[in-house]
Amino acid sequence: MGATTLMFLGGAGTVTGSKYLVEVDTDAGLRRILVDAGMFQGVKRLRLLNWSDFPVPPSSITDVLVTHAHMDHTGYLPRLVKNGFSGSIWGTDATLALAEIVLRDSAFLQERDADFANAHGFSRHAVAQPLYRIGDVERTLPLMRSVEFDRPLDLGDGVEATWTRAGHILGSASIRVATPDGAILFSGDLGRASHPVLRPREVPEGADVLLIESTYGDREHMDPEGPAHEAFASAINEAVSSGGSVLVPAFAVDRTEVVLLALDEMVAEGRIPSLPVYVDSPMALASLSIYRARGQAGELNPQARGLTMPHLEVHEVRGVEESKALNSLGRSAIIISASGMATGGRVLHHLERMLPDPRHCVVLTGYQAVGTRGRALADGATSLRMHGMEVAVRARIVRDEEFSVHGDGSDLTQWAAALEPRPSRVFCVHGEESALAALAGRLSKELGVESVAAEPGQRVDVGAISASRG
């Protein structure tokens, strides 16, 4: 192997757990830099990977570079710190602000779920333990360092990193890592050509090696033939006519903001009645505050209108008792609650109550990973297991793919085609098997670049690829 190598520790062969290790052989010794530190989610075999020993001592990693704040890109950070990492965590200012919210919430949920399992005997272990605790998060936060878009960061030893706007969520970026032996571009999660809230993605400088996300690499987003989000509007109207309510499991970061804007427009256009909208997620509310503050700093597009939602009757639900009170509203309402794939959080309690009742509706607003409750609902499950019980699914389940802020196959291909210089080797990451294969094939055909799906544990000689460019 050459002086610079790349190893796929996560996000390879799956759509979760993104972790990529860059090793640079320097005069002072081996330099290790990790790009993203995501938590594995979904099926059990993936979740168990979070508990595995890290492939290298975390204490040997000098820096972690973060593309954006979502759990599958930052959620492993406190575990890394718990096991010895003490270097710097680099990300844009908005990413770090959102990551603080995400990590605190993650630790809280893990501690609560472990306590709940121990109290009710759900754990298969003698004593259920969280992956990390709030104290580990508190030790993680002081390690965070802010970077600016498009301003190269000198990491020493001839290594330089640059963040470029990716248009996926607030603060999201692609990261280009340049070493003495060659350059690697990490796409991060790429947004669509336009975003309802954010400024659009940009094209970074190209690199010898490209890692490109493939979440929607095998599909195309269809423009609605009629009004936007018509399936969502119909679901609301049908639930109201039946005397039911609508539950929206939404990602606390970015998706809640986009859903609220869409609802505000539906009410303004008279497509749905004016209903109380309850945002039942402290994490989503904290995220909304950050989005609004960054909007004043010019980070949002003008169409977002500062996220004011003047036509909505929005109620902020913060306390547990307030959340429980939503079980007895006595009128139709819309409840937005995390998590977006129904993997945990308050949304589970709402699902337990609402799923057995055919008057209600659950609207899924984004990608549902294999092994999650959201995916089970999308695939037509007749029951869900929650808190040790089987809950019947009689409520109407609706998918609104228009909310997706992941680029589709054409978005990803066009972004890659615009890179200058064009990469010599492309590795498709962060996708399910069919999406990875489809995007790799398309990039190879349309760009004339060797493109493959990355494999877990695969090690790549970056210097050799760079040298092959001639």
N, C-alpha and C positions, 0 to 999 in steps of 0.2 A: 504493500500500500504506500501511497505517496505521503507528502507532508500534510495534506489536508484531506480529511475524510468526512463523510456524512453518514449517519446511522439513523434508521427509522425505528424509533422506540414506541410510536403510537401513531394513530391516524393513517396507518398503512393496512389496507385490506378491510378497513372499517371507517365509519363516519364519525368516530369519536376518539377521545384520548390523544389528541395531537401532541406529539413530542418528537423533536428532531435534534440529534446531537451532532454538533460540528466540533471536530478535533483538529487542532493545528499544532504541528510539531515545530516548536520555536527553539531558539538558542537557550532559553531559560527552562525548557521542558515542554511537556504536553499541555496545551491550552484547551480547555473544554468549555464550550458555549452551548447552551440549550435554547432552542427556539420553540416557544410555547411549552406549557406544562399542564396539559389538559387531563381532566378526569375521564376515565372510561365509564360509559353509561350504557344502558340497554340490557342485553341478555346477560345471564349470570356469568358465563365464561369470560365475558369482557369485564364485568364489575369486579371479579376476583383478581384481575390483573392489577387493580389499584393497590392490592395488598402484597403483591410480589416484591421481592428485593429489587431495588433499582439496579440496572445493569452496570453502572459505575458508582463509586462512592459519591453521594451528593456533595460532600465537602470538597471534592476535586473540581467541581463546576465553578467557574469564576463569574459567569453572567447568565441570566435568563432574559431573552428578548421576546416580548409578548406582542402578538398581532392584534388581539382584541380581547374583550373582557368576558366572553361567554365561558360557561363552566367547562366545556370540552376543550378549552384552550388555556384556562387559568386555574381550574379547580384543584389541580394536584400541588399547587405551590406550597400550601401549608404543610403537606406531607413531606415535601422535599426539604423544607426548613426543619421540620421535626426530626428528620433523619440526618441533618448535618449541614445543609446548604446555608452559607452565610454571605454569599456574594451580592451583586446588584441585580435588581429586576428592572428592566428598562421597558417603557411603553409610553404612548402619548398621554398627555395630561388627562384627557377624557377617559381613556382606557383605564388608567390607574384609579380614577375616581369611581368608575363603575365596578372595577374589580374589587375594591374595598367592600362595596355593598354585596356583591356576589359571594365573596369568601366569608364574610360575617354570617350571611344567611345560610350558606352551606354548612358551616360549623354548627350553627344553632339547630338546623334540621337534623343533622347527624346525631348530635347529642340527644335531642328530643326523641328521635326514632329509637335510639338505643335504649333510652330510659323506658319508652313505651313497650318495647319488645321484652325487656327484662321484667316489667311490671305485669305483663299479660302472658308471659311464657311463649312468645312467638319465636325467640331466637333458637337456632339449632346448636348454639354454643352455650357453655356454662354461664358466661356473662357476655352479653352483646357489647361491643366496643365501637365507638365512632372511628372513622379513618383518621380524623384529627379533631381537635377541640378549639374553642375560641381562643385559648391561650396561644396555640400555634399560629392562628391568624394574627394575633397581636404581635408576635415575633416576626411575622412576614411583612407587615405593612411598612416598618421603618427601612426595609431594604429596597423599597420602590423608588425609582429615579425617573423623572419626566424627560421626554425628548420632544422635539418639534418635527413636524412633517418636513420632509425634503431638506433637512439639515444633517449632513453626515456626522455620525458619532464615532470618535476615535476610541476604540477599545484597547489600544495598545498592541504590541507584537505584530504590527502591520495589518491589523484587523479593523475594518470600518463597517458600520451598519447604518442604513438609511431607511426611514419609514415613509411610505407614500400612501396617500388616501385610497382606501379600498371600497368605501361606500356601502358597507354591510350594516354596521351599527355605528353609533357615535364613537369616534376615536379609532375606528378600525383601520388597519394598514396592511400593506404588503411590506415585507422587509427584505432588503438586499444586503447580503453579507459578503463583503469583499475581503479576501485573504491574499497573502503573497503568492499563492498557487492557483487562484481562480476565484470566481464569484458564484454565489448561490442566491437565487431569488425565491423567496417563500411567498406565495400569493396570499396566504391567510384566507379567510372567507371573503369572496368577492361579491359585491352587490350587483344588482341589475344595472342596466345603462342609466336608469333614473330611479331615484328613491323618493317616496312621498314626503319624507321629512329631511333627509340629509343632503348635503352637497354631493354631487356625483363623484364616482370613483375616478382615479387618474391612472395614467400608464407610467410605471417606473422605468428606469434604465434596465436594459436586459442583462443577462448573465449567462455563464457557461452552462449552469445547471438550473432548471426550473422545477419547483414543486408547485403543482396547481391543484387546488381543491376540486372535487368532482361530485359534490352532493347531488346536483341536478344535471350531471354530465350526460345522462341518457334521455333527457326529455326537454321539451320546449314549453315555455310559459305561453299560454294562449290568451290573446287579447279578448276581453269580453265582447260578445256580439251585441249586447244591450248595455244597460247601465252597469256601473262598476259594483261588484259585490252583491249581485242580484240573489245568489244563493243564500247569503247571509241575511239580506233583507226579507226574503221569503220565509226563512226559518223563524225570524223574529215575529213576523205577522201571524204565522201559523200558531206559534206558541201562545201569543197573546189571545188569539181567537179561541184557543182551548183552555184559557185560564192558567197557562203555565208560564215558566220563565226560561231564560236562555243562559247557559253557562258557557263561558269562553275561557278554556285553559290557554293562557297566553304567556309567552316568555316575558319575564319581568323587564328585561332590558330590550328596548326598541319595539317589540311587538305590541306592548300595551299602548304605547304612544300612537302607533300606526292604526290600531283598532279604534282608539278613541276618535281620531281624526275622521275615519271612515264613518263612524256612527254619527258624528256631528253633521257631516255632509248629508247623510240619509235623512236625518230629521229636518235639516234645512230645506231639502228638496221635497219633503212630504212623503217620502217613500216608506217611512216607518213612523209609528206614533211616538210621542215624547214619553219616554219611560225613565224611571230612575236607573242610573248606571252606577253600580257599586264596584269600586276598584279594591278588591280584598287581597292586598299584598303589600305589606310595608316595603318590601324590596322594590316593587313596581313603582310605588309612590316616591321612594327615594330616587329611583332612576328618572322618573318624570321631572323631578326638581332639577336634576343635573342637566337633562335635555333642555329645559326651559332656560337655565342659566347660560348654557353654551349657545343657545339660540340668540341671546342678547349679544354674544361675542361673535356672531356671524357664522356659526358652525352649521346652522340649518338653512334649508333652501327657503326662498321667499313664500312659496305656496304653503308652508307649514303654519304660517300665521302665528308664530310664537307659541303654538300648542295651547291656544286659549279656549277652544271648543265652546263658543258662546251659545250654541243651541242645545247643549247637553245639560241634564240635571245629574251632575257627577257627585257621588258621595265617596269620601275617602275612609276606608275601613282599616283601622290600625290595630285596635285591641282584639284579643281573643273573644271576649264577650260580645263585641260588636259583630264579629264574624259569625258567631253562633246565632245571633239574633236574625241573621239573614234566612235562617231555616223557617221563620214564622213571619214573613213579611205581610202576607195577606193580600198581595197584589202581584201582578206580573212585573218582572224586572230583568235587567241584564246584569250578570255577575261576571266580572273579569278577575281571574285568580291564577296565580302561578302554581305549578309549573306548566310550560307549554306542551310537554309530552306526558303530563300526568304522572311524573315519576315520584313526586313527593309534594309536601307543602299543603296549604289549606284547601287547594282544589280537590284533594282526595275526599275530604269530609263532605264537600258539596256534591261530588260524584256519588258518594254512598247514598245521599238523600235523594238526588234527582234522577239517577239512572233508572230506578225501578218504576218511575212514573211516566207513562206515555204522553202526558201533557207537556213535558219539558223537552228541551232540545239542547244538545251539546254541539258547539261549533268549533271544529279544529282549524286553526289558522296558520299552520306551518308544517314543516317537515317533521315526520314522526319516525324516529329510529326504530329499527328492529329490536324487539324485546321490551319495548315500553308499553304502558297501558294505552297511550295515545295511538300507537300503531295497532294494538289489538282492537280498539274501537273502530279505527279506520278500515280494518280488515273484516269487520262485521261480527266481532265477538258477541256472544249472547250472555256472557257474564264476565266479571272482572274480579280478581282476588285483591282485596284491600284490607289491611289490618287484620289478617288472619281469617277473613270471611269471604265467601263468594257473593257478589252483588249482581243481581239480574240486570240486564241491559234491555229496557223497554222504551227508554227515551229515544227520540229521533237523533241520529248522528249525521252531521253535515260537515263537509270539508270545503273550505274556501281557500283555494290555492293562490288566489290573487294577492294574498298577503305576503307571500314568500319574498324575502329580500336576498335570496341566493341567486346568483346568475345561472341561467340555463346553459345548455350545450352551446348555443350560438354566442351568448354573452362571453363564456369562458374562452371559446375559440377566437373570437374577435379581439379580446384582451391580449391573448397570447400572441396573435398575429401582429399586433402593434408594437411588440417589444423590439427595441434596437439596442444592441445587436440581438439577433435571434438566438435562442439557446441551442446548444449542441445536443443536449439530452433533456428529456422531460419525464418527470415522475408524477403520475396521477395519485393523489392522496385524498384522504377525508371523503370517502364515498363507499357505497355498497358495491359488491362485486360487479353487478351489471353496469352501474354508472361508471365505475373505473375503466372497465373494458371498453365501453362505448366511447368515452372521451379520449382514451389513449389511441383507439383506432382512428377517430376523427382527426386528432391532431397530427398523427403520422401521415394521414392521407392529404389533408388540406395544407399543412405547413411544411411537409417534407422533412420533418424532424423525428428522430427516433424517440418514441413515446411509449412508456410502459406503466403498468400499475405497480407501485412500490410494494415490497413485501416486508412483513414485520421482521425486524432484526437485520435487514439487508444493510450492507456497508458499501459505500460508493467512494471510489478514488476520484476526488474532484480535480486534483492536479493532472491526472492522466486525461480526463475529459477536456480540460482546458488546453493541454498540450496538443490534443488531437485536432484542435481548430486550425492549427498551422500557424 
